Amino acid sequence: MYEYKVVPAPTRAGKIKGLKTTAERFAHSLAERINAEAAGGWRFLRTESLACEERRGLTGTSRSTQTVMIFARALGQTRP
C-alpha cells in the first residue's frame, strides 16, 4: 500500500548561475523539487494540471488551472 503527496509545481524559474535559458532554469527548479522529495523517501510519479474554482469578491468565482506534482512512497517508510 502507498501514501501520496501532492505539491504545487514550480511556476517560476529562479536565476541560476550558468543556466541561460528559461527552459534550463525551469528544468533545474523541477529537478531540485524532485530531489528534495526523494531525500524523504518520496518517488516522483507525474504532474497533473487540474481545474480549480476560486472565489472572486463576495459572490463571484473564477476557474483556473493548477499544476501539481504527485509523489508516492510505501506506507510507513520515512527515509530510503
C-alpha positions in Angstrom: 0.0 0.0 0.0 1.2 3.5 -0.7 0.7 7.0 0.6 0.7 10.0 -1.8 1.9 13.6 -1.5 0.7 16.3 -3.9 2.6 19.6 -4.1 2.3 22.7 -6.3 4.6 22.6 -9.3 7.1 25.5 -9.6 5.7 28.3 -11.6 8.8 30.4 -12.0 12.4 29.6 -12.7 14.9 31.4 -10.5 18.2 32.7 -11.7 20.8 30.0 -11.6 24.5 30.8 -12.4 25.4 29.1 -15.7 21.9 28.4 -16.9 20.9 30.8 -19.6 17.5 29.9 -21.0 14.2 29.8 -19.2 13.8 26.1 -20.1 17.2 25.2 -18.5 16.3 27.2 -15.3 12.8 25.7 -15.1 14.1 22.2 -15.6 16.6 22.9 -12.8 13.8 24.0 -10.5 11.8 20.9 -11.2 14.9 18.7 -10.6 15.6 20.4 -7.3 12.0 19.8 -6.1 12.0 16.1 -7.2 15.4 15.5 -5.5 14.2 17.3 -2.3 11.2 15.0 -2.0 13.3 11.9 -2.9 15.5 12.6 0.1 12.4 12.0 2.2 11.7 8.7 0.5 9.1 10.0 -2.0 9.2 8.7 -5.6 8.0 11.1 -8.3 5.1 9.8 -10.3 3.8 12.6 -12.6 2.5 16.1 -12.9 -1.2 16.9 -13.4 -3.0 20.1 -14.5 -6.4 20.3 -12.8 -9.2 22.8 -12.9 -9.8 24.8 -9.7 -12.6 27.1 -8.7 -11.5 30.2 -6.8 -13.6 32.9 -5.0 -13.7 36.3 -6.6 -15.2 39.0 -4.5 -18.2 38.3 -2.3 -20.3 36.2 -4.7 -18.2 35.5 -7.8 -16.0 32.6 -8.7 -13.5 32.0 -11.5 -11.8 29.0 -12.9 -8.1 28.5 -13.1 -5.7 25.6 -13.8 -3.3 24.4 -11.1 -0.4 22.2 -11.9 0.7 19.8 -9.2 3.5 17.2 -8.8 2.5 13.8 -7.4 4.8 11.7 -5.3 4.3 8.2 -3.7 6.1 6.1 -1.1 5.3 2.8 0.7 3.3 3.3 3.9 5.4 3.5 6.9 8.5 4.5 5.0 10.1 7.7 6.2 13.6 7.6 4.6 15.1 5.3 2.0 
